[in-house]
Amino acid sequence: MSGRYFQVVRTYWQRWLFWVLLAPTLAIVLPLVIWRPEERAFSLSLIVPISAAGAWWAASIVAHLKEQLADVRSVLLPHFRAPHVLVAVVGIALMILFVPAALGGWLKLSPLGFAAVVMLIAALTAWLAYLQSVPATGIWIAVCLLTLSKTVRLELIDALDGTSHTAALALLATGAALLVALIVRMIRLNEDMPEYGRQPITMWSLRPAMTGDRTLRLAAAETHWLNAALAHRAYKIKRLSNIYDAGFWRRVARWRIVTGPGWAPWIVGFALAIWATMMPWWEAARNRSLVPEGVATLLPFLALPFVAFGWLRRWHSLGYELTRPGTRRGMFLEMGAAMVIDLLEAWIALVVASWIPLLIWQPGLILQMLLSPFYPVIAVSTLLMAGLIIRVLRFRIGWFAAIAILLGTFGTMLLTGLFFVILEFASGPFNATQNPLIAYAAIPIWLLLALLILAGLLLAHGYASWCETDLD
């Protein structure tokens, strides 16, 4: 029996992911062991990196365990599941309960409160890694956004300080209940459960290894009723018939069924906007938070990750899609046009949603932003970064593509900031309170056109590269 558990443990240290996780964990823990901070505020702030590390460990262990339990061996081999589940439970308990409790005591905070906060965040993240669904993502985001409320932050500080044992026990009980429910559901995992097919891409390669590759079960998971409703795919499919004899734009609309995020940008954008609108009412009137302005500024930058992560699932099927009637260049041109339209629709949805909190708290700011270069610069920067990402996706390496998408999002923000820095040197400081028409007239149009031309060249180069790609 001990040999069976040893073999299960080996499956963890043979995965590079857990070695990658170990490095930042040690980088957080070891300096605290050598040097204990004396400032209370600094000790309290350490809950953020420690909770992030614990959540990362819990999600990774759950994803690894789900991969093992979703394998046919878990049904065919006797006593297969018990060792995997027990090892996972011990690993999760060590990283999100015992280690945080020890660190909390070492930092002269409440071990109970410290472990409770970490456990709750880790439990929610573990459920997200297991379900990989839209509702789970929404709940996780909503809980994270609650920390922006001053009332919630004060309760968490009381739990970490040990002044509110009731709050600490409530957090600990909630986190423990979520973890127990998760383990019980994973023990019962079978093919009839909707989350069975939602597996991580284990090889982080977007090339299918063989017929019936397990990673291709992601496509089956996307048939979940909620995902279909958000993408309104069934409605589009019914409206588009005889697609092989259709014109260019109808074929582009057909590709958008599988490349686009559907209603997700509208739903998420309006949900964040409504939340940002309500947040200031929870704070003191004289100390109103700037959440409405912050969300309104951030939302237009999120169009690229909203759409680009959906592009990854297309690369599995490109090989056999080329066997359908049509040419290689025609197919990639239609698919590329669909992606650009998807990006434009998501960007418009997020921009419109960003106006909701401003209508309540800063209505005059909407006109100033419309007449300023803010939105044109974001749009052109997003298009430019999309050209870079499409070029990177040609390699079909999952981790490389994910990093490129995240860096592209930050790159959009960086380009926007650099534009206004150059604008300040070229035409004087840009003041949002001055006459917007005068401010807009001072924009160096040549710089915006240069970015647009560069974006067009990158998109054209990406299209040419995909036309020459050998698809297996």
N, C-alpha and C positions, 0 to 999 in steps of 0.2 A: 504493500500500500504506500509506503514512504517513497518508493521509486516512482509511483504514479504521480504523486504530488511534486516530486523533483522534476519530472518531465513537464508538468504544467508550468512550473516556475521558469523553466528554460525557455518557454515560448515568450516570456516577457523580456528576458535579457538578450534574446536574439533579435528583437525588434529595435531598430535604430531610434524610433520615436521616443522610447523610454530613456534612452541614453541622452537624447537631446533635452528631455524634460529634466533630467538630473542636473544638468549644468546650471540653469538659472535657479533651480531650487537650492543648490549648494551656495550659489552666489548670494542668495538672500539670507540663508541660515547661518553660514559660517562666520560672516562678519559680526552678526549679532551675538554669537557665542563668544567670540574673542573680545568684542567691545560692546558693552551694554549701554544704550543711550540713557541719559539722565533726564532729558526733556520729555515731559508727559505728552506734549503735542506731537513730537516726532514718533514716540512709541505708538500713539494712537493711529498715526498715518500709516504705520507698517501693516495695518490690517488689509490695506489694498493689495500690495504685492503678494502677501501671504495667502489671501483669499484667491487671487488670480492663479497662483501656483497650485493650491488645493483643488480648485475647479478644473484646472487643466489635467491634473493627475486623475481625478475622478472620471472626467469625460473620456480620457484615453483608455483607462482600465475598462470602463463600461463598453466602449467601442470594440476593444480587443475581445472581451468576454462575449459580446454579441456575435462577433465573427465566428467564434468557436462554437457557440450554441446553435447558430444558424446553419452549421455544416451537417451533412447527412450522417457523419460519424457520431454525432451526439444522440442519434436515434438508433443507429445500428450497433454501436459498441456498448456493452454493459458497463455501468458505473462510470460513464464518461462525464456527465454533467457535474456531479458532486465535487470532485477535486477542483474543477475550473471555477465553480461558484465560490467555494470556500477560500481559495487563494485570492480571488478578486475581492471578497469581503474583507479579508485581512489587510490586503493592500490599501483599499479605500479607507478603512478605519485608521490605519497607521498614518496616512497622509492628510486626512481631513479632521481627525479627532485627537489622536495622541500627540502628534507633532505640534499642531496649533495650541493645544492646551499647555504643553511644556513651554512653548515660546511665550505664551501669554503670562505664565507665572514668572518666567525669566525677565520679562519686560516690566514686571511689577504691576501688571494688569490682572483682570479676572480671568483665570484659566477657563472657567465655565463660559463666560461671555465671549472670549476669544474663539473658543472651539465652536460655540453655537453659531456665530456669524459665518465662520468658514464653512461649517457643515451645511447651513442653509443654501449658501451660494453654490457650493459644490454639488448639492443634491439637485438643484434646479438645472445646473449645467449638465449633470449626468443624464437627467431625463431628456434634455435637448439633444445630447449626443445619441441617445437610444432611439427616440421617436423620429428625429429629423423631419419634423412636420411644421407647417405654417402656424397652427395654434400653439405648439410648444415654443416656437420662436417668439411669437407675440407675447406670451406670458413671461418668458425670460427677459425680454426687452422692457416690459412694463415694470417688473420688479426692480430692474436696474435703474430705471428712470425715477422710481420712488425715492431713491437716495438723494435726489436733488431737492427734496422737500426738507426744510429746516426742522420740522417736527420729527420726521423719521430719523434724520441725522442725530438729533439730540437723544432720541430713544436708544439708538445704537451706541452712542457714546456712554450713556448710563449703563448699558449692558456690559460694555468693555471695561468700564471703571469698576464694576462690581456694585454700584449703587442701586441697580435695579435687577435683582435676582429674578423677579417675575418675567421681565422681558427676555432675559437670557434663557430661562427655562422654556419659555414659549418658542423662542427661535430654535432651541435645541430639539424640542419635541417635534416641531414641524419638520426640521431637516431629517431627523431620524425616521419619522413616519414616511416621508417621501422616499428615502433610501430603502426602507423595508418594502414598501409597495413596488419599487423598481426591481428589487431582487426577486420578489415573488413573481412578478410578471415575466422576468427574464427566464426564470426556471420553467415557466409554462410556455415559452416561446415555441411556436410552430408555424407552419406555412399558412394557416388560416388567419393569422393575425395580420392586420394591415401594415405593421411596421417591419414584418419579416424581411421583405425585399430591400429595405433601405439600408444598404451596407456602405461603409466607407470604401473608397477606391484603394484597396490594400497595396497595390504595387505603385500607386501614384503615377501610373502611366495611362494615357488616354487611348492607347492602342489595345484592342481586344486581343487577348492571348490565344483564344481558341473559340470554337463554336460552343455556345452555352457558357461563356465566361461569366463568373459570378458578378462581376462589376456591372454587367449589362442588366442586372435585376433592378438597377436604378430606374430604367425606363418603365418597368412594370409598376414600380412604386409610384410613379407619377400619374397613374390612372386613378389614384385616390380621389374620391368625389370632391373633396374640398379643393385640391390642386386643380382639378378640372374646372370647378366653378370659378376659381380665381382667374384662370386663363381663358375662360369661356370658350374652350376648344370645340365642344360639341356643337355649339351654335354656329361657329365659323365653318366647320366641316360640312354641315347641312347646306350652307349657302353656296359652297364652292363645289361645283360638279364639272365633270369632263375637263379636268385641270390640264391634261396634256395638250388639249386643243385650245387652251385659253391664251389670252394675251399676257404681256409681260407683267403688268401690275396685278392681275389676278393671280398669276403664279407667285409673285412676291407676297401677296396676301396669304397664299397657301403656306409659304415658308414661315410666315409669322406665327402660324399656329404652334410651331414647335420651337421657334427661336425667341419668342417674346415672353415677358413676364405676366401678360394678361392684366388683370385688375389689381395686381399686387402693389404697384407703385401708387395707385390712387388710394387704395385702402390704407396702406401703411403711412403714406404722406398725410392723409387727412386725420388718421389716428394720432400721429405725432403732433399735428397742428392743434387739434383739440386739446390734447394734453398740455401743450405749451400755453394755450390760451387760459387754461384753468389754474396752472401752477401759481401765478402771482396772487391769486385770491387766497392761497393757503399761507401766504407770508404777511408780515406786518406791512401796513399801508405805506409807511415812510421808508421802508427798506425793500421796495419791490425788486424782485429778482429780474435779471435781464434774459430769462429763459425765452420769452417770445421773440426777442430780437435775435438771440443766438440760434434758435431753431430755424427761423426764417432765413438766416444767412447760411446755415449748414445744409438745409434740404436740397437746394439745387446742385450741390456737389455729389449727391448720392445716386444720381442716375446711372453712372457707369457701373458701379458694383451691382446695382439692381439688375441690370441687363446682362453684363458680361459673364457672371457666374452661370447664367442659363445657357450660354453658348457652349460650355464645356461638354454638355451631354450630347451635342450634335456629332462630335467627331467619331463616336463609335460606329455610326451607320453611314458615314460618307462613302465608304468603299462600295457598298452594294447600291447606294442611291445613284451612283454614277452609271449603273447598268440600266437605268430607266431611260425612256426616250428623251433625247436632248443632248446638248453638248456640255463638255466640262466647263468651258468659259461661260456658257449661258447659266448653268446651275450656280456657279460661284457668284456670278453677277447678281442673280436673283436673290440668293441667300445674303449677300453683302448688303443689297438694298433693303432687305427685310430687317437686318440688324441695325442699320442706320435709322430706319423708321421707328423701330422699337426704342432705340436710344432717344430719339426726338420725343416720342410720346411719353416715355418715362420722365424725361426732363421737364416737359410741359406740366405733367401731373404734379411733380414735386414743387415746381415754381408756383402753380396755382394754390397748392396746399399751404405753401409758406406765407401766403397773403392773409390767411385766416387769423392767426394771432396778431398780425400787424393791424388788421381792420379794427380790432378791439383796443389795442394798447398804443399803436403808433400809426394811425391811418395816413398821416402825411408822408411817412417814410416810403410808402408804396410808390407814389408818384416820383419821388426823388430817385428811387432805385430804377424805375422804368426809364427815366430820362437820363440816367447815368450809364456809363459803360459796364456796369456790374454784370448784368445778365448776358450781354453779347460776349464779354470776355470768358465767362464761365462756359457758355455754349461752344465757343471755338476751342477752348482748352480741353473740354470734354471730348470733342471730335478728334483733336490731335492725339490725345492719350488713347482713344479707341483705335486709331491707326497703329500705334505702337503695340497695343495688346493683340490686335488681330495678327500682326507679324509674329509675335511671340507664340501665339496659340498654334502656329503652324508646326511647332516641334512636338505638340501633343504630349507634354510632360506635365502632369497634374500639379505638382507642388510649384513648379516654375510658373505655370499659368496663374495659380492662385496668388503667388507673391507679386506677379506683374500687375494683376488687377488691383490689389491693395496699394501698390506703389503708384499705379496710375491715378488712383483716387487722390492720394496725397499730392501727386504731381499736378493735378488740376488746381488744387488749392495753391500750390507754390507758383504756378504760372500766373494765376490771378493776382496774387500778391506782388509778384515781380512786375506785372503790367502797371499796377498803380504806383510802384516805386519809380519806374521809368517815367510814368506820367507826371509824377511830382517834380522830377528833374527837368522834364521837357517843357511843361507848361505851368509850373507852379504847384503849390499844394492843392490837393483836391479836397474841397470842403463840402460835405453833404448838405450843409445848411444854406449854401449860396444858391443863386438862381440855377436850377438844373439845366436850362437851355444853354446858359453861358458855359457851365461846366462841360456839357456834352460837346459843345463847339470847340473846346480846347483839346479834345482827344486827338492824339496822333493817329489818324485813320490808317496811315501806312503800316503801323505796327500791328493793328488788328487784321489788316489784309495779309500781312506777311504770315501771321499765325494761321490764317485760313488757308493760304496757299500751301503752307507746310503740312497742314492736316490733310489737304487733298492729295498731296504727293505721297504721304505715308499710307493713306487708304489705297491709292492706286498701286503702290509697291506691294502692299499686303495682298491685294487681289491678284497681282501677277505672280507672286510667290505661291499662293495657294493653287493657281492654275498649273503650276509646275511640280506640285507636291505629289510624291508617290504614296498613294493611299492603300494601306494593307487591311 
